[in-house]
Amino acid sequence: MLEHLTRWIQPLVPILREEWRKTILMFFYFFFTLATLYILKPIQRSLFLTTYGAQNLRYAYLGEGIFLILVTLAYVDLNRWIPKKRTLFSVATASYIVSIIAFWFMFRGSQVKWIAFLFYVWVASYSITFVTQF
C-alpha cells in the first residue's frame, strides 16, 4: 500500500519511502496546530473584547510582546541544555501539559477578568511559537 501511495504522489511531491513516517507526523502536527488555532482565535478575541472592550486591546498587544520576548529567551536557553532533536518535542509536550493544567485550574476559579487577558496573551504566543516551530 505504501509503495502504491508513493508511486501515486511522487509526481506531485518527491517523498521517499523512508520519509513517510516523518511526513505524516509533520502533517498531523501542522493540521492540529492550525485546527486548534482556528478554534482558539475567535474565543480569544471574543473573551477579551467582552471583558475589556476594544479600547484596551493595546495593553494586550503590549503584554503579548513582553511575554513573547520571555518565551523566546527561555527557548534559546533550553536549546543549550536539550539536544536539538529533542527540543521541539520537549517544548511542545511541556507547553500542552502546562497549559491544560493551568487553564483547568484558572477557569474553575472566579477571576474571569484576569483570565481573559492571560488567555489572550497565551493564544497569541501559541500561534506564533508553534507555527514557527513547524
Protein Blocks (a to p, Z undefined) as FASTA:
>chain_A
ZZmmmmmmmmmpccdfklmmmmmmmmmmmmmmmmmmmmmmmmmmmmmmmmnopmlmmmmm
mmmmmmmmmmmmmmmmmmmmpcfklmmmmmmmmmmmmmmmmmmmmmmmmmlmlmmmmmmm
mmmmmmmmmmmmZZ
